[in-house]
Amino acid sequence: MASIDEAVQGYVNAIKVMDIGTLMATLTPEALAKAMAQMGSGPQPAGISDIRAEQQGEENGEYIYHLVVTADSGGGTMMTRWKQIEGAWKVTDLGQV
């Protein structure tokens, strides 16, 4: 099984290449609904040039990572909360920082 760091890096790589299948499979239904709602509410980074994952801490077995996005349009930071569910790391919550 992948470590949390490997799972986060796989998610970052999926964002870079816009691998929608992997991205959707990594999100819990609640996180997916939140991501879909946020996609329509704000500007999306165009021309992503880099994404850096920074571990922020751990709370009750959940890991918090900030994904720092550098893009042609300026970029931003997204909080992701990870939890192991049925042997796989899943994003249980996300949001703009």
C-alpha positions in Angstrom: 0.0 0.0 0.0 1.2 3.5 -0.7 2.4 5.8 2.0 0.6 9.1 2.6 3.4 10.9 0.9 3.2 8.6 -2.2 -0.6 9.0 -2.3 -0.3 12.8 -2.2 2.4 12.9 -4.9 0.2 10.7 -7.1 -2.7 13.1 -6.6 -0.4 16.1 -7.5 0.8 14.3 -10.6 -2.8 13.6 -11.6 -3.6 17.3 -11.2 -0.6 18.2 -13.4 -1.8 16.0 -16.3 -5.5 16.5 -15.5 -6.1 12.8 -15.0 -9.8 13.3 -14.1 -10.4 9.6 -13.4 -7.6 9.4 -10.8 -8.6 12.7 -9.2 -12.3 11.6 -8.9 -11.3 8.2 -7.5 -9.1 9.8 -4.8 -12.0 12.0 -3.5 -14.6 10.8 -1.1 -18.2 11.6 -2.3 -18.4 14.5 0.1 -15.0 16.0 -1.1 -16.0 15.5 -4.7 -19.3 17.4 -4.2 -17.3 20.2 -2.5 -14.8 20.3 -5.3 -17.5 20.4 -8.0 -19.2 23.3 -6.1 -15.9 25.2 -5.8 -15.0 24.8 -9.5 -18.0 26.9 -10.4 -17.4 29.6 -7.8 -14.0 31.0 -8.6 -11.2 31.4 -11.1 -9.4 28.2 -11.9 -5.6 28.3 -12.3 -4.7 28.3 -16.0 -1.4 26.9 -17.3 -0.3 25.1 -14.1 3.5 25.2 -14.1 4.2 23.6 -10.7 2.4 22.1 -7.7 4.1 21.6 -4.3 2.6 19.5 -1.5 3.4 20.7 2.0 2.4 18.6 5.0 0.7 20.8 7.6 0.0 18.3 10.3 -2.1 15.3 11.5 -5.3 15.3 13.4 -7.1 12.1 14.6 -5.4 10.0 11.9 -6.1 12.5 9.1 -3.2 14.3 7.4 -3.5 17.8 6.2 -1.5 18.9 3.1 -1.5 22.2 1.4 -1.1 22.0 -2.4 0.7 25.2 -3.5 -0.1 25.8 -7.2 2.0 28.0 -9.4 0.2 28.9 -12.7 0.2 31.4 -15.6 -2.8 33.0 -13.9 -1.1 33.4 -10.6 -2.0 30.2 -8.8 -3.0 29.7 -5.1 -3.1 27.2 -2.3 -5.5 24.4 -1.7 -6.0 22.5 1.6 -6.5 18.8 1.4 -7.4 16.5 4.3 -6.4 12.8 3.8 -7.6 9.7 5.6 -7.0 6.0 5.0 -10.3 4.4 4.0 -10.5 0.6 3.2 -6.8 0.5 2.6 -6.6 3.5 0.3 -5.7 7.1 1.0 -8.6 9.4 0.2 -9.2 13.2 0.2 -12.0 13.7 2.7 -12.1 17.5 2.6 -10.6 20.3 0.5 -10.8 24.0 0.1 -9.0 27.2 -0.8 -6.5 28.6 1.7 
